[in-house]
């Protein structure tokens, strides 16, 4: 494993220094499923990750991404660690190297020794199996001491660069606690700042890119539906669209044309904010009827103290009423919250709509939402929003309380 390395140890190392923003990591492993797993764990800790399966890919990552950490997976039938170490030395890599392998492995001890001999910053090796806390302790020096500031990124730049993606949060049957669908939430994976929440890039209604973002959500949701169908089974999806987009000429017609014609397609739900829906009930009643012919339902999101505005209608055009999380979270101990939730459920039942509780964060919230009669639930108790592939793997488990 030392061949060719002695002649290059005199190279002056590059100094990356401690990052002031989100740290970066490269997961080097010959097995794709292990790379995906380790990348997810590091992303949960706050890293922006890349993956490589060969020495050539590692060289490209080093020249372009300047990772702070190389996580080197070591197995008897995996990558050749000596080649990877040689490239790190030749490129004067000055970040940290963390070797991961089986306990009592001769190879992992050899990698550790050779790396140290040639001046690489080798962290104490990580042996499998390991806990996420153990990994965090190994890489703690790379994590920022202070919360990472978030940029205000223009959505047009994000769309052009391909930084946007949809994450999914499960919708849970309140009676069986089985996953029944998922809500798509737009996220930005910025190359420097990591995962950026929507508050930092969602445009104003007058922004010319407002329509482009809505089109992206629709197109990506349809693509993701087909991916989920291939991976496990059909999943009923919900997407969020703003009222100004739906008012544009041909927007609803275009949406109806894009829904999958596949026989397994169970329907798409479009969620709009309660204040927007209540502000123009006649218009949304009309488009709701049009969309129903194409297996698309319209749902009111974040319904709270404004629920009385929906009373005394001849019929409710909305398929779902979603109680605002601020009234669901902690509703068991707050009479006002519980009263609002009860009225939302009764309103939905009176019109034959589905009542959904958002913001179920604890088992006490779950019990309260169930007692109030909600049909479906969403919340961190059942899992946070997650990227598509991670959601697909988690969705293979029918019940979710084992994850709560």
C-alpha positions in Angstrom: 0.0 0.0 0.0 3.1 2.3 0.2 4.1 1.9 -3.4 4.7 5.3 -5.1 4.0 7.4 -2.0 7.5 8.0 -0.6 8.4 10.3 -3.5 5.5 12.7 -2.9 5.6 13.3 0.9 7.6 16.5 0.5 4.8 18.3 -1.3 3.5 21.4 0.5 0.0 20.8 1.8 -2.9 23.0 1.0 -4.6 24.6 3.9 -8.4 24.5 3.8 -8.9 25.9 7.3 -12.0 25.7 9.4 -15.1 26.6 7.4 -17.3 29.4 8.6 -20.2 27.9 6.7 -21.6 24.4 6.2 -18.7 21.9 6.1 -18.3 19.5 3.2 -17.6 15.8 3.1 -16.8 13.2 0.5 -17.9 9.6 1.1 -15.5 7.3 -0.7 -16.8 3.7 -0.9 -17.1 1.1 -3.5 -20.7 0.1 -2.5 -23.4 2.5 -3.6 -25.8 1.6 -0.8 -23.1 2.3 1.8 -22.3 5.6 0.2 -25.9 6.6 0.3 -26.3 5.6 3.9 -23.2 7.4 5.1 -24.1 10.5 3.1 -27.5 10.7 4.7 -26.0 10.4 8.2 -23.5 13.2 7.5 -26.2 15.4 6.0 -28.2 15.0 9.1 -25.2 16.3 11.0 -25.1 19.3 8.8 -22.6 18.4 6.0 -22.9 19.1 2.3 -21.9 15.7 0.8 -20.5 14.3 -2.4 -19.8 10.6 -3.2 -17.1 8.8 -5.1 -16.5 5.1 -5.9 -13.1 5.3 -7.7 -9.8 7.0 -7.4 -10.5 9.2 -10.5 -13.8 10.4 -9.0 -11.9 11.3 -5.8 -9.4 13.4 -7.7 -12.2 15.3 -9.4 -13.9 16.0 -6.0 -10.7 17.2 -4.5 -10.1 19.7 -7.3 -13.6 21.0 -7.4 -15.3 20.7 -4.0 -12.5 21.0 -1.5 -14.1 18.7 1.1 -13.2 19.2 4.8 -13.7 15.5 5.4 -13.0 12.3 3.5 -14.9 9.4 4.9 -13.1 6.3 3.5 -15.1 3.1 3.6 -12.8 0.0 3.9 -13.8 -3.5 3.2 -12.0 -6.6 2.0 -14.0 -6.6 -1.3 -14.3 -2.8 -1.6 -12.2 0.0 -2.9 -8.3 -0.1 -2.9 -7.5 2.2 0.1 -3.9 2.5 -0.9 -4.7 4.2 -4.2 -7.0 6.6 -2.4 -4.4 7.5 0.2 -1.8 8.1 -2.6 -4.1 10.6 -4.3 -4.8 12.4 -1.0 -1.0 12.8 -0.5 -0.3 13.8 -4.1 -3.0 16.4 -3.9 -1.7 17.7 -0.6 -5.0 17.2 1.0 -5.2 19.0 4.3 -8.7 18.1 5.5 -9.6 15.3 7.8 -9.7 11.6 6.9 -12.0 9.2 8.7 -11.6 5.4 7.9 -14.6 3.3 8.5 -14.5 -0.5 8.6 -15.1 -3.7 10.5 -13.9 -4.0 14.1 -10.5 -5.7 14.4 -9.9 -5.3 10.7 -6.2 -5.5 9.7 -6.8 -3.3 6.7 -8.3 -0.4 8.7 -5.3 -0.5 11.1 -2.9 -0.4 8.1 -4.8 2.5 6.5 -4.6 4.4 9.8 -0.9 3.8 10.1 0.1 4.6 6.6 -2.1 7.7 6.5 -0.4 9.0 9.7 3.1 8.2 8.4 2.5 10.4 5.3 1.1 13.3 7.2 -2.6 13.0 6.5 -4.9 14.2 9.3 -6.4 10.8 10.2 -9.2 10.9 12.7 -9.6 7.9 15.1 -11.1 5.1 12.9 -14.8 4.4 13.1 -15.7 0.7 13.4 -19.0 -0.8 12.4 -21.6 -1.0 13.7 -21.6 2.5 15.1 -24.1 5.1 16.5 -24.8 8.5 14.9 -23.6 10.1 18.1 -20.2 8.4 17.7 -19.8 9.7 14.2 -20.7 13.2 15.4 -18.1 13.0 18.1 -15.4 12.1 15.5 -16.2 15.1 13.2 -17.2 17.6 15.9 -14.2 19.9 15.1 -15.6 20.4 11.6 -19.0 21.6 12.7 -19.6 25.4 13.2 -19.6 26.7 16.7 -22.4 29.1 15.9 -25.6 28.6 13.9 -24.9 28.8 10.2 -26.3 32.0 8.6 -28.6 31.5 5.7 -28.4 33.4 2.4 -31.2 35.1 0.6 -30.8 33.3 -2.7 -32.8 34.4 -5.8 -35.1 31.6 -6.9 -34.2 32.2 -10.6 -30.5 31.4 -9.8 -31.6 28.2 -8.0 -33.8 27.0 -10.8 -31.1 27.7 -13.4 -28.4 25.9 -11.3 -30.6 22.9 -10.5 -30.4 23.4 -6.8 -34.1 22.8 -6.1 -35.6 19.5 -5.1 -38.8 18.2 -3.4 -38.7 16.6 0.1 -41.5 14.5 1.4 -43.3 14.3 4.7 -45.6 11.3 5.4 -49.4 11.6 5.8 -50.6 9.1 8.4 -53.9 7.4 8.8 -55.1 8.5 12.3 -56.9 5.2 12.9 -54.3 2.6 11.7 -51.1 4.7 11.9 -50.2 3.5 8.5 -48.6 5.8 5.9 -51.2 6.9 3.4 -49.5 9.5 1.4 -47.0 12.4 1.5 -46.8 16.1 1.1 -44.1 17.5 -1.2 -42.1 20.4 0.2 -39.6 22.4 -1.9 -36.0 22.7 -0.7 -32.8 24.1 -2.0 -29.6 22.2 -1.8 -27.1 25.1 -2.1 -23.5 24.1 -2.9 -22.1 26.2 -0.1 -24.9 26.7 2.4 -26.3 23.2 2.4 -30.1 22.7 2.6 -31.9 26.0 2.6 -35.5 26.3 3.7 -38.1 28.0 1.5 -38.3 31.1 3.6 -35.0 32.2 2.0 -35.9 31.8 -1.6 -39.7 31.7 -2.2 -40.4 34.7 -4.4 -43.1 37.3 -4.0 -46.2 37.0 -6.1 -45.1 39.7 -8.6 -41.7 38.0 -9.2 -41.4 36.8 -12.8 -39.9 33.5 -11.5 -43.0 32.8 -9.4 -44.6 30.8 -12.2 -41.3 28.9 -12.9 -41.1 27.7 -9.3 -44.7 26.4 -9.5 -44.0 24.7 -12.8 -41.0 23.1 -11.2 -43.0 21.7 -8.3 -45.6 20.2 -10.5 -43.1 18.6 -12.9 -40.8 17.3 -10.2 -43.8 15.8 -8.2 -45.0 13.9 -11.2 -41.4 12.5 -11.9 -41.1 11.6 -8.2 -44.4 9.8 -8.2 -43.2 7.5 -11.0 -39.9 6.9 -9.1 -41.8 6.0 -5.9 -44.1 3.7 -7.9 -41.0 1.8 -9.2 -39.4 1.6 -5.8 -42.3 0.4 -3.7 -45.9 1.2 -4.6 -48.0 4.2 -5.6 -48.1 7.1 -3.1 -50.8 9.7 -3.1 -49.0 13.1 -3.2 -49.9 16.6 -2.1 -48.2 19.7 -3.5 -48.5 23.3 -2.4 -49.4 25.9 -5.1 -50.0 29.6 -4.6 -53.4 31.1 -5.5 -51.8 33.7 -8.0 -50.4 30.8 -10.1 -53.8 29.0 -10.2 -55.4 32.3 -11.4 -53.1 32.5 -14.4 -54.7 31.6 -17.8 -54.3 28.0 -18.7 -52.6 27.1 -15.4 -55.3 24.8 -14.2 -55.7 23.2 -17.7 -51.9 22.7 -17.9 -51.9 21.1 -14.4 -54.7 18.7 -15.4 -52.8 17.6 -18.5 -49.7 16.7 -16.5 -51.2 14.3 -14.0 -50.1 10.7 -14.6 -52.4 8.6 -16.8 -51.1 5.4 -15.1 -53.8 3.1 -13.7 -52.0 3.1 -10.3 -52.4 6.9 -9.9 -54.7 7.5 -7.0 -54.9 11.2 -7.3 -53.1 14.5 -6.6 -54.0 17.0 -3.9 -53.2 20.7 -4.4 -53.0 22.7 -1.2 -53.6 26.4 -1.0 -53.3 28.7 2.0 -56.6 29.2 3.9 -56.5 33.0 3.6 -56.1 32.8 -0.1 -58.9 30.3 -0.5 -61.3 32.1 1.7 -60.6 35.3 0.0 -62.1 34.1 -3.3 -64.3 31.1 -2.6 -66.3 31.4 -5.8 -63.2 31.2 -8.0 -61.8 28.2 -6.1 -65.1 26.4 -6.1 -65.1 26.6 -9.9 -61.6 25.4 -10.4 -62.1 22.6 -7.8 -64.9 21.2 -9.9 -62.7 21.3 -13.0 -59.8 19.6 -11.3 -61.9 16.8 -9.8 -62.6 15.5 -13.3 -58.9 14.9 -13.6 -58.4 13.2 -10.2 -57.0 16.3 -8.6 -58.4 17.5 -5.3 -58.1 21.0 -3.8 -57.2 21.3 -0.1 -57.2 24.2 2.4 -53.9 24.4 4.2 -53.3 26.1 7.6 -57.0 26.5 8.6 -57.3 27.9 12.0 -59.4 30.7 13.6 -60.8 31.6 10.2 -62.8 28.4 10.0 -66.2 30.2 10.4 -65.8 31.7 6.9 -66.5 28.2 5.5 -69.8 27.7 7.3 -73.2 28.0 5.6 -71.9 27.1 2.1 -74.2 25.0 -0.1 -71.3 22.6 -0.6 -67.6 22.6 0.2 -65.4 22.3 -3.0 -62.4 21.2 -1.0 -61.5 17.6 -0.5 -59.4 18.2 2.7 -59.3 20.7 5.5 -55.9 20.9 7.2 -55.8 22.3 10.7 -53.0 24.8 11.3 -50.1 23.3 13.2 -50.2 26.1 15.7 -53.6 24.8 16.9 -52.7 21.1 16.8 -49.4 21.2 18.6 -50.2 21.1 22.3 -54.0 21.0 21.8 -54.4 18.5 24.5 -53.5 21.0 27.2 -54.9 24.1 25.6 -58.7 24.6 25.5 -58.6 27.3 22.8 -56.5 25.1 20.5 -58.7 22.1 21.1 -61.8 24.1 20.3 -60.5 25.3 17.0 -59.4 21.8 16.1 -62.8 20.4 17.0 -64.6 22.9 14.8 -62.3 22.1 11.8 -63.1 18.4 12.2 -66.8 19.0 12.5 -66.8 21.3 9.5 -65.0 18.7 7.4 -67.4 16.0 8.5 -70.4 18.1 7.7 -69.3 18.5 4.1 -67.9 15.0 3.6 -64.3 16.3 3.5 -61.2 14.8 5.1 -59.8 16.4 8.3 -56.0 16.5 8.6 -54.0 17.5 11.7 -50.7 19.2 11.0 -48.0 19.6 13.6 -48.4 16.3 15.6 -45.1 16.5 17.5 -45.7 14.3 20.5 -47.7 11.3 21.6 -50.0 13.6 23.6 -50.8 15.4 20.3 -51.5 12.1 18.6 -53.9 11.0 21.3 -55.7 14.4 21.2 -55.9 14.5 17.4 -57.3 11.0 17.4 -59.9 11.8 20.1 -61.0 14.9 18.2 -61.7 12.7 15.1 -59.1 13.7 12.6 -58.8 11.4 9.6 -55.1 11.9 8.9 -52.1 13.4 10.7 -48.7 14.9 9.9 -45.9 15.9 12.1 -42.4 15.3 13.4 -43.7 12.5 15.6 -43.8 10.4 12.4 -40.7 11.8 10.8 -39.3 15.0 9.4 -39.5 15.9 5.7 -36.8 13.9 3.8 -35.2 13.7 0.3 -36.9 11.5 -2.2 -34.6 8.5 -2.0 -34.6 8.5 1.7 -38.4 8.7 1.8 -38.7 5.8 -0.6 -36.6 3.6 1.7 -38.5 4.7 4.8 -41.8 4.1 3.0 -41.1 0.4 2.7 -42.2 0.1 6.4 -46.0 0.2 6.5 -46.5 1.3 10.1 -44.6 4.3 11.4 -44.9 4.3 15.2 -41.7 2.3 15.5 -39.9 5.3 14.1 -41.6 7.8 16.4 
